Amino acid sequence: MSLAAATIPAPSIEYSQLAPMLIVFGAAVVGVLVEAFAPRHLRRPAHLVLSLGGLATAFVLTCVIAGSASIFANGSPGHNAAMGAVAVDRPTLFIQGTILVLAFVSVLLIADSAQDVSPFAGQAAAAPGSPEEREGLLAGLVHTEIYPLTLFAVGGMLLFPASNDLLTMFVALEVLSLPLYLLCGLARRRRLLSHEAAVKYFLLGAFSSAFFLFGIAMLYGYSGSVSLAAIASTVSSNTGSTTLLFAGIALTGLGLLFKIGAVPFQSWKPDVYQGAPTPVTALMASCTVVSAFGALLRVFYVAFGNLTWDWRPAMWAVAILTMVIGAIIAITQTDVKRLLAYSSIAHAGFILTAVIAASAAGLSSSLFYLAAYGFTTVGAFAVITLVRDPGGEADHLSRWAGLGKRSPLVAGIFAFFLLAFAGIPLTSGFTGKFAVFQAAVAGGATPLVIVGVLASAIAAFFYVRVIVLMFFSDPVPDGPEVVVPSLFTGTAVGLGAVATLVLGIVPGPVLDLANHAATQLFVR
């Protein structure tokens, strides 16, 4: 025992630098206890306090850590915490802050039980049976277990881009993915579609996780370590089997590209976005994409930063296919959530153009684009929750005909979000696309930018088509009803609209913040 104690050092964990993640995971654990022991009528208020309070506290701590002089003293890019397994640097803190803000807004949507009950008020009132049975119909529309599941997923999203070794990254990938599989199946209407989406996401996610794990094994065989810094060092020394190296790059890249929904690994995205509850779709479309891109940037910039000439050609092909296929297939969609899913695929291709630049400008423009796109996405899905038929949300585009005459404000806000997706000036979408295309041109990827501009023009067609449908078509006789937003949904829509407008008109502060975050890239 004395020999073992002398040779095995005690682990050194910097809890203060891991505080944001620990707060979120701690709130999730307490949420499980609330779900198990609290009375039914107290669960939702307790979960709201835990979820919103935990996310807000974690964001404040992230800002405090970002302003810490000790971590970034003497030009240091950051610090490796938890025995080198977790990196605390400026890009990671920017990504984590973005995830926390977007998760806070997504929880506001999840918490808005009024949007779930209101379409069924008449159904409940007319339901046969006792008043207790009718009350049970309404009470059954609220799943309070969604809150701790969301917090566990957000905790995994925070750890995923901060992981400084591949084993920790794999654990984070599973921690964020498993709750999302469950959340996708919690829809209370169209449950078969929701369950189908959850099963598809689970099966395809399991395959991608397996490929990612095989990639880790290949890279371990190549370098003898799962540390990103050790892999980069082995690459620099030009030792080891190149077969294992390139196989590892391909397999780990496959797992990461699956999470962002890049072609040809995008097949899960439309079905899952359509079948999942809309607030959960908003969470996935914003926070998960930000986290996955953060992990992709860390792996390819830190571990494979000296191999850009080797992985850039493959990434070129992926980016072109993602932009073009996402934009073209979106034209054929008749479901609004599937349309936004293919829009998300196209936007992933736009961000990949900046990743390919492999520079500080590429990193900073990617960070800005992720923040801008995240707010617009949450706002767009928040508007979708307000347009409802008696059987649930009005997903089919034909139901949106003439919505501008029924509810000009809601239709106008949704049109504003669509114009931002299209990249129209004075919106955050224009600033984000300009930033990523400028970084790609500076990185020598001008042909890729030309493809991106053409794909943007194609995408603008189906965005404008929806706007024309809302404002220049006659309303359907039995058209959907626009639900009056509650405080939670109204706040989510307002935050999305304000962020989209401000980042389009006055993007300077956030661009400066992204540039500052990318000045020294990632810590190794």
C-alpha positions in Angstrom: 0.0 0.0 0.0 2.8 2.4 0.8 4.5 1.7 -2.5 1.2 2.4 -4.4 0.6 5.5 -2.4 4.1 6.7 -3.3 3.8 6.0 -7.1 0.2 7.1 -7.8 -0.2 10.9 -7.3 -3.4 12.3 -6.0 -5.6 13.8 -8.7 -5.5 17.6 -9.0 -8.8 19.0 -9.9 -9.4 22.8 -10.2 -13.0 22.9 -9.1 -13.2 26.7 -9.4 -12.5 26.5 -13.2 -15.0 23.6 -13.6 -17.7 25.4 -11.6 -20.1 26.2 -14.5 -20.3 22.5 -15.5 -20.5 21.4 -11.9 -23.3 23.8 -11.2 -25.3 22.5 -14.2 -24.7 18.8 -13.3 -25.5 19.5 -9.7 -28.8 21.2 -10.6 -29.6 18.1 -12.7 -29.0 15.7 -9.9 -31.1 17.8 -7.5 -33.8 17.9 -10.2 -33.8 14.0 -10.2 -34.4 14.1 -6.4 -37.2 16.7 -6.8 -38.8 14.4 -9.4 -38.5 11.5 -7.0 -39.6 13.0 -3.7 -41.4 16.3 -4.3 -45.3 16.5 -4.5 -46.6 16.8 -8.0 -47.9 20.4 -7.6 -44.4 21.5 -6.4 -42.3 19.8 -9.1 -42.7 22.4 -11.9 -41.9 25.5 -9.7 -38.9 23.7 -8.2 -37.6 22.6 -11.5 -38.0 26.1 -13.0 -35.9 27.6 -10.1 -33.3 24.9 -10.4 -33.0 25.0 -14.2 -33.2 28.7 -14.9 -31.2 29.5 -11.7 -28.5 26.9 -12.4 -28.0 28.0 -16.0 -27.9 31.7 -15.0 -25.4 31.0 -12.2 -23.3 28.9 -14.6 -23.2 31.8 -17.1 -22.1 34.3 -14.5 -19.3 32.0 -13.4 -18.3 31.5 -17.0 -18.0 35.3 -17.4 -16.0 35.5 -14.1 -13.6 32.8 -15.3 -13.2 34.5 -18.7 -12.2 37.7 -16.9 -9.7 35.9 -14.6 -6.3 37.4 -14.8 -4.6 34.3 -13.4 -5.6 31.9 -16.2 -4.6 34.2 -19.0 -1.6 35.9 -17.4 1.5 36.6 -19.5 -0.2 35.8 -22.8 -1.2 32.3 -21.7 -3.9 30.8 -24.0 -5.6 29.1 -21.1 -5.2 26.3 -18.6 -5.7 22.5 -18.5 -7.8 21.6 -15.6 -8.7 18.2 -14.1 -5.3 16.6 -14.8 -5.2 17.9 -18.3 -8.6 16.4 -19.3 -10.5 19.6 -19.5 -9.2 22.8 -21.3 -10.2 26.2 -20.0 -9.4 28.8 -22.7 -11.1 31.7 -24.4 -12.7 29.9 -27.3 -14.1 27.2 -25.0 -15.5 29.9 -22.6 -17.1 31.7 -25.5 -18.7 28.5 -26.7 -19.9 27.6 -23.2 -21.3 31.0 -22.6 -23.2 30.8 -25.9 -24.6 27.3 -24.9 -25.7 28.5 -21.5 -27.6 31.5 -22.9 -29.3 29.5 -25.6 -30.1 26.7 -23.1 -31.7 29.3 -20.8 -34.0 30.5 -23.7 -34.8 26.9 -24.7 -35.8 26.1 -21.1 -38.2 29.1 -21.2 -39.9 27.4 -24.2 -39.9 24.0 -22.4 -41.3 25.6 -19.3 -44.3 27.2 -21.1 -46.9 24.6 -20.2 -49.6 27.0 -21.4 -48.7 26.3 -25.0 -49.3 22.6 -24.4 -52.6 23.0 -22.6 -54.4 25.7 -24.5 -55.1 23.8 -27.8 -56.7 21.0 -25.6 -58.8 23.2 -23.4 -61.9 22.5 -25.4 -61.1 18.8 -25.7 -60.7 18.5 -21.9 -63.9 20.4 -21.2 -65.8 18.2 -23.6 -64.2 15.0 -22.4 -66.5 12.4 -20.8 -66.1 11.4 -17.2 -65.7 13.1 -14.0 -63.9 16.5 -13.4 -61.0 14.5 -12.0 -60.6 12.7 -15.3 -60.7 16.0 -17.2 -58.1 17.4 -14.8 -55.9 14.4 -15.3 -56.0 15.0 -19.1 -54.6 18.4 -18.6 -52.1 17.3 -15.9 -50.8 14.6 -18.2 -49.7 17.1 -20.7 -46.8 18.2 -18.5 -43.7 16.1 -18.2 -41.6 17.5 -15.4 -38.8 15.0 -15.9 -37.8 17.0 -19.0 -36.0 19.5 -16.8 -33.3 17.3 -15.3 -32.9 15.6 -18.7 -32.3 18.9 -20.3 -29.7 19.9 -17.6 -27.8 16.7 -18.1 -27.8 17.3 -21.8 -26.6 20.8 -21.4 -23.9 19.7 -18.9 -22.6 17.3 -21.6 -22.7 20.1 -24.2 -20.5 22.2 -21.9 -17.9 19.4 -21.4 -17.9 18.3 -25.1 -16.0 21.3 -26.6 -13.8 21.6 -23.4 -12.5 18.1 -23.5 -8.7 18.0 -24.0 -8.5 14.3 -24.5 -10.6 12.0 -26.7 -11.7 9.7 -23.8 -13.3 12.7 -21.9 -14.8 13.9 -25.2 -16.4 10.5 -25.8 -17.9 10.5 -22.3 -19.2 14.0 -22.9 -20.7 12.9 -26.2 -22.7 10.2 -24.5 -23.7 12.4 -21.6 -25.2 15.0 -24.0 -26.7 12.4 -26.4 -28.5 10.0 -24.1 -30.9 12.6 -22.6 -31.6 13.9 -26.0 -32.7 10.5 -27.2 -35.2 10.5 -24.4 -36.3 14.1 -24.9 -37.1 13.4 -28.6 -39.7 10.8 -27.6 -41.6 13.0 -25.1 -44.1 14.6 -27.5 -47.6 14.4 -26.3 -49.2 14.7 -29.7 -48.2 12.6 -32.8 -46.5 10.3 -30.4 -45.7 7.6 -32.9 -43.8 10.2 -35.0 -42.0 11.3 -31.9 -41.1 7.8 -30.8 -39.9 7.0 -34.3 -37.7 10.1 -34.2 -36.2 9.0 -30.9 -35.5 5.5 -32.1 -33.8 6.8 -35.3 -31.8 9.3 -33.4 -30.7 6.6 -30.9 -29.7 4.0 -33.5 -27.9 6.4 -35.8 -26.3 8.1 -32.8 -25.1 4.7 -31.5 -23.5 4.0 -34.9 -21.7 7.4 -34.9 -20.5 6.9 -31.3 -19.1 3.5 -32.3 -17.2 5.1 -35.2 -15.9 7.8 -32.9 -14.7 5.2 -30.4 -13.0 3.3 -33.1 -11.3 6.5 -34.2 -10.1 7.0 -30.6 -8.6 3.5 -30.7 -6.8 4.2 -34.0 -5.4 7.4 -32.7 -4.3 5.8 -29.4 -2.5 3.1 -31.5 -0.8 5.8 -33.5 0.4 8.1 -30.6 0.1 5.9 -27.5 -2.2 8.5 -25.9 -5.7 9.9 -26.1 -4.5 13.4 -25.3 -5.0 15.9 -28.1 -1.7 17.6 -27.3 0.1 14.2 -27.4 -1.4 13.3 -30.7 -0.3 16.7 -32.1 3.2 16.1 -30.7 3.4 12.7 -32.4 2.2 14.2 -35.7 4.9 16.9 -35.4 7.6 14.3 -34.8 6.4 12.3 -37.8 6.5 9.0 -35.9 3.9 6.2 -35.9 1.8 4.6 -38.5 0.2 7.0 -40.9 -2.4 4.4 -41.7 -3.6 4.5 -38.1 -3.5 8.3 -38.1 -5.6 8.8 -41.2 -8.0 6.1 -40.2 -8.4 7.8 -36.8 -8.9 11.2 -38.4 -11.6 9.8 -40.7 -13.5 7.9 -37.9 -13.4 10.6 -35.3 -14.4 13.2 -37.9 -17.4 11.0 -38.9 -18.6 11.0 -35.3 -18.3 14.8 -35.0 -19.8 15.5 -38.4 -22.8 13.4 -37.5 -23.5 15.6 -34.5 -23.5 18.8 -36.7 -25.6 17.1 -39.4 -23.2 17.5 -42.2 -23.7 15.6 -45.5 -23.5 12.6 -45.9 -24.3 12.1 -42.2 -27.4 14.3 -42.1 -30.2 11.7 -42.7 -31.3 11.8 -39.0 -31.8 15.5 -38.8 -35.1 16.1 -40.7 -36.9 13.2 -39.1 -35.7 14.0 -35.5 -36.4 17.8 -35.9 -39.9 17.0 -37.2 -40.8 14.3 -34.6 -39.3 15.8 -31.4 -41.3 18.4 -29.3 -40.6 21.8 -30.8 -38.9 23.2 -27.6 -36.6 20.2 -27.7 -35.9 20.7 -31.4 -35.0 24.3 -30.5 -32.5 23.0 -27.9 -30.9 20.6 -30.4 -30.8 23.0 -33.3 -29.0 25.7 -31.3 -27.1 24.2 -28.3 -26.1 20.9 -29.7 -24.8 22.4 -33.0 -22.7 25.0 -31.0 -21.3 22.2 -28.8 -20.5 19.9 -31.7 -18.8 22.6 -33.7 -16.8 23.5 -30.6 -15.6 19.9 -30.3 -14.9 19.7 -34.1 -12.8 22.9 -33.9 -10.8 21.7 -30.9 -10.0 18.3 -32.4 -9.0 19.5 -35.9 -7.2 22.7 -34.7 -5.4 21.1 -31.8 -4.7 17.5 -32.6 -4.7 17.8 -36.4 -3.5 21.4 -36.7 -0.3 20.3 -38.5 -2.2 18.2 -41.0 -4.4 20.8 -42.6 -3.2 19.9 -46.1 -4.3 16.3 -45.4 -7.8 16.8 -44.0 -8.9 20.0 -45.8 -9.6 18.3 -49.2 -12.1 16.0 -47.5 -13.6 18.8 -45.5 -14.0 20.8 -48.8 -16.1 18.0 -50.2 -18.2 17.7 -47.1 -18.8 21.5 -46.9 -19.8 21.7 -50.6 -22.2 18.7 -50.3 -23.6 20.1 -47.1 -24.4 23.5 -48.5 -25.7 22.4 -51.8 -27.8 19.4 -50.7 -29.2 21.2 -47.7 -30.3 24.1 -49.8 -31.7 22.1 -52.7 -33.7 19.5 -50.7 -35.2 22.3 -48.5 -37.0 23.5 -51.6 -39.1 20.3 -51.8 -40.2 20.4 -48.1 -43.8 21.0 -47.1 -43.3 20.7 -43.3 -42.0 23.8 -41.6 -39.8 21.9 -39.1 -38.3 19.7 -41.8 -37.6 22.9 -43.8 -35.7 24.4 -40.9 -33.9 21.1 -40.5 -32.5 21.2 -44.0 -31.8 24.9 -43.4 -29.7 23.9 -40.4 -27.8 21.4 -42.6 -27.0 24.2 -45.1 -25.9 26.5 -42.3 -23.6 23.8 -41.0 -21.9 23.9 -44.5 -21.5 27.6 -44.2 -19.7 27.3 -40.9 -17.5 24.6 -42.3 -16.1 27.1 -44.8 -14.7 29.0 -41.8 -13.4 25.8 -40.2 -11.5 25.0 -43.4 -9.6 28.3 -43.1 -7.7 26.8 -40.1 -6.8 30.2 -38.8 -7.7 32.6 -36.0 -10.1 34.4 -38.4 -11.8 31.2 -39.2 -12.2 30.4 -35.5 -13.5 33.8 -34.6 -16.0 33.9 -37.5 -17.2 30.4 -36.6 -17.8 31.5 -33.0 -19.8 34.6 -34.1 -21.8 32.6 -36.6 -22.7 30.0 -34.0 -24.0 32.6 -31.6 -25.9 34.5 -34.2 -27.5 31.4 -35.7 -28.4 30.0 -32.3 -30.5 33.0 -31.3 -32.3 33.1 -34.7 -33.0 29.4 -34.5 -34.5 29.5 -31.0 -36.7 32.5 -32.0 -37.9 30.7 -35.1 -38.9 27.6 -33.3 -40.5 29.7 -30.5 -42.8 31.2 -33.2 -43.7 27.8 -34.5 -45.1 26.8 -31.1 -47.6 29.7 -31.4 -49.2 28.6 -34.6 -51.5 25.8 -33.7 -54.3 23.6 -35.1 -56.8 21.8 -32.8 -54.6 18.7 -33.0 -51.3 20.5 -32.2 -48.8 22.7 -34.0 -49.6 23.6 -37.6 -46.5 22.0 -39.2 -47.7 21.8 -42.8 -46.8 24.9 -44.8 -50.2 25.0 -46.4 -51.7 25.8 -43.0 -49.5 29.0 -42.8 -51.2 30.5 -45.9 -52.5 33.9 -45.1 -51.0 34.0 -41.7 -49.9 37.6 -42.2 -53.6 38.6 -42.5 -54.6 36.6 -39.4 -51.7 37.7 -37.2 -49.4 40.2 -38.8 -47.1 40.5 -35.8 -46.3 36.8 -35.5 -46.0 36.4 -39.3 -43.8 39.5 -39.4 -41.4 38.2 -36.7 -41.2 34.8 -38.4 -40.5 36.4 -41.7 -37.7 38.4 -40.0 -36.1 35.2 -38.8 -36.4 33.7 -42.3 -34.7 36.7 -43.8 -31.9 36.3 -41.2 -31.5 32.7 -42.3 -31.2 33.9 -45.9 -28.5 36.4 -44.9 -30.3 39.6 -45.8 -28.4 42.8 -44.7 -29.2 44.3 -41.3 -29.7 40.9 -39.8 -27.2 38.7 -37.9 -27.3 36.2 -40.8 -25.7 38.6 -43.2 -23.0 39.5 -40.7 -22.3 35.9 -39.9 -22.1 34.8 -43.5 -19.9 37.8 -44.4 -17.5 36.9 -41.6 -17.2 33.2 -42.5 -16.8 33.8 -46.2 -14.2 36.5 -45.5 -12.2 34.1 -43.4 -12.5 31.4 -46.1 -11.2 33.8 -48.8 -8.3 34.8 -46.6 -7.6 31.1 -46.1 -7.4 30.4 -49.8 -10.9 28.8 -50.2 -12.4 31.3 -52.7 -14.0 28.6 -54.8 -15.7 27.3 -51.7 -17.1 30.8 -51.0 -18.5 30.9 -54.5 -20.4 27.7 -53.9 -21.6 29.1 -50.6 -22.9 32.3 -52.2 -24.8 30.2 -54.8 -26.2 27.9 -52.1 -27.3 31.0 -50.2 -29.2 32.2 -53.3 -30.9 28.8 -53.6 -31.8 28.9 -49.9 -33.2 32.4 -50.2 -35.8 31.0 -52.6 -37.5 28.8 -50.1 -37.3 31.3 -47.3 -39.0 33.9 -49.5 -41.5 31.3 -50.6 -42.7 30.9 -47.0 -42.9 34.7 -46.6 -45.0 35.0 -49.8 -47.2 32.2 -48.6 -47.9 34.0 -45.3 -48.5 37.5 -46.7 -49.7 37.1 -50.3 -52.0 34.1 -50.1 -55.6 33.9 -49.0 -56.1 32.4 -45.5 -57.5 28.9 -45.4 -61.1 28.7 -44.1 -60.2 26.6 -41.1 -56.8 28.1 -40.6 -54.7 27.7 -37.5 -55.1 29.8 -34.4 -52.2 31.9 -33.2 -51.9 31.4 -29.4 -51.3 34.4 -27.3 -47.7 33.9 -26.0 -47.1 33.6 -22.3 -44.3 35.4 -20.6 -41.9 32.6 -21.2 -42.5 32.1 -24.9 -42.8 35.9 -25.4 -39.4 36.4 -23.8 -37.9 33.7 -26.0 -39.3 35.2 -29.2 -38.2 38.7 -28.0 -34.7 37.7 -27.2 -34.3 35.9 -30.5 -35.6 38.9 -32.5 -33.5 41.4 -30.5 -30.3 39.4 -30.8 -30.9 38.9 -34.6 -31.5 42.6 -35.1 -28.6 43.8 -32.9 -26.1 41.4 -34.3 -27.0 42.6 -37.7 -26.9 46.3 -37.0 -24.3 46.6 -34.3 -22.2 43.4 -34.5 -19.0 45.0 -33.3 -19.1 44.1 -29.6 -19.8 40.4 -30.2 -17.3 40.3 -33.1 -14.7 41.9 -30.9 -15.4 39.3 -28.2 -15.1 36.5 -30.8 -11.9 37.9 -32.1 -10.5 38.2 -28.6 -11.5 34.6 -27.9 -9.6 33.4 -31.0 -6.4 35.5 -30.5 -4.4 32.5 -29.2 -6.6 29.7 -30.5 -6.9 26.7 -28.2 -4.7 25.7 -25.3 -2.9 22.4 -25.7 
